[in-house]
Amino acid sequence: MRRPRGEPGSRAPRPTEGATCAGPGESWSPAPNSMLRVLLSAQASSTRLSGLLLLPPVQPCCLGPSKWGDHQPSGGGPRGGPVQGLQRLLEQARSPGELLRWLGQNPTKVRAYHYPVALRRLSQLLGSLPRPPPVEQATLQDLSQLIIRNCPSFDIHTIHVCLHLAALLGFPSDGPLMCALEQERRFRLPPKPPPPLPPILRGGQRLEAALSCPHFQRRPQQHLIRSLAEARPEELTPHVMVLLAQHLARHRLREPQLLEAIAHFLVVQEAQLNSKVVQKLVLPFGRLNYVPLEQQFMPCLERILAREAGVAPLATVNILMSLCQLRCLPFRALHFVFSPGFINHVSGTPHALIVRRYLSLLDTAVELELPGYRGARLPRRQQVPIFPQPLITDRTRCKYSHKDIVAEGLRQLLGEEKYRQDLTVPPGYSTDFLLCVSSCGAVLPVRAQDPFLPYPPRPCPRATRDPAQRVVLMLRERWHFCRDGRVLLGSRALRERHLGLMGYQLLPLPFEELESQRGLPQLKSYLRQKLQALGLRWGPEGG
């Protein structure tokens, strides 16, 4: 006796296999994980299969109008007559073959919504019997062909229902039926609007767009030069030129043609520029250690400083810092920023400390590089250390630095007591390695000597008793240079220049030479040659 559908106790093993339905001219064979294989399995019970195929009944009112022109009455149900009768015949079919006969023998009565009804009935037939009969290949192929032939008349809802039922029945996703239904589904999708045409960017707009992009390459000189050459004068706005200046400074791009363009723009637009914009335009010149060929560059900046100095104190000092790196400090502007009125004005502002630090550096530059200056100076009580800590670039790139291996080489070569590392000397410049050397060239223990030279420098006395020299080993890492690797950045050149003017003997260690040393033994040999070239002696022979 057949167990009623859904009766308790009906159990079946977990389905793990499947079958696929082939298209016309293809052989049909079982495939793993196919729902159709589960449905055709003789061991699958009706309870388990009915759970897999628990689908809502397909009503004609849900499927929408078809292209065949059948009109359904209000109320949502199918109209009476042969069409409704065909639906009842399909729902009551007792085998897949009978189901196919009702569809094939009544072509004038078949509507679009009949095909989801047929697919659902097929799934019920395959799932309702404890031992479902095998389905002939021709039956599945004929059903597929009927749906493929008529699916252009389906509305989008009918296509979705057929796709869902065909997938549950195990029709392969790359088979003819699924491909035809999927193609029709795509045809029913609303067309995508065409993408908007990219705007035609002129030279200045293209330059601004490129510089504003966060993924812009770091070495786009030719692209920038071309965009700049194609731009009309009215397109080169202060905003565009500030972006260009910041890009060159950030990526250490010492490109003369671009820097000259900024200098020319500054001269031409002098009357329209305030000091807050000018400080950004001048920044790359100091950072990249580049003095422009534009003859009116310095006179223009002097006029802007005279006009704007009292309006934006921080911008004024920033401009002077860039000019300090270029050794082009105007006396009139120095008179103003060292005046008591200016100093008192900035003392109560949020940026008072940074302004005092910059003023201290400017005062050092006046002391060391402008012997002819006779104006106001920064009072001693207002002076602060210039660079109390290593520069940000050195701190962020310390893992790429050669400092540790050079320190180890000096320790093995000289001994720990004969050098100092990371010592800050007055008025606030940091040194990588400092040695104290006697007049005869012997390297002395640093802790037994005063490592600092006096600041401000005193005139050399006529007779000194065994004066000790201070030798500073300066690491010149790759990021201490402009991108071309030949010109020191302005801040580095300024530090070395001032240390030399204070009396320290500098021994540069370029990154190309350090990178060529393979291992500590080679580095020690390199350092020995460098020190001996200065006439230095150490160890038993050096005392």
Disulfide bonds with the S-S distance in Angstrom:
none
